[in-house]
Amino acid sequence: MDGSSIRIRTAAAHEYPAIGELTHAAYTHDYDDLPEHYREELKHPEALAEDFEFFVAEDETGELLGTIALLRVGHDNGGHIAPDELYFRLLATHPSARGRGLGVRLTEFALEQAAARGQRAVVLNSGPDMVGAHALYRKLGFSRRSEREGIIVLPDGRELELLTFVRDLSA
């Protein structure tokens, strides 16, 4: 299957459990040191539905293969996102669907959505260990913005550095 047989659409509320399982499977497949609270949060996209709109990538059979969450227009992610920026998170491709270009397609979808909304940039955060994702973002024209990065303290007391990547659409 190539990227042309993939359809990206708005997720329906009844799909949140499947989206949660897909996201959990993707992240725990790649990262074995995720904090327990985050592993649990990955299973519950409905908790973010007020601030984020979820989209799913499916094949011609309707099987959910990937997902992405876009910050809703008018939301600023706690003051970290400007009105002319699109922020996305929870980009995930099910482990069984890897190698089909879904990560690229979902990221391009975010870029297309930003352009359609008249936004000037796309922003995301990533953990330092997510080097495969970082390579994808760089390939698609994103660059790190260290001036927007910071440390968050997790519920278990551990500190996590959040890297910030931005793609300027006006360039």
Secondary structure, 3 states (H helix, E strand, C coil): CCHHHCEEEECCHHHHHHHHHHHHHHHHHHCCCCCHHHHHHHCCHHHHCCCEEEEEEECCCCCEEEEEEEECCCCCCCCCCCCCEEEEEEEEECHHHCCCCHHHHHHHHHHHHHHHCCCCEEEEEECCCCHHHHHHHHHCCCEECHHHCEEEECCCCCEEEEEEEEEECCC
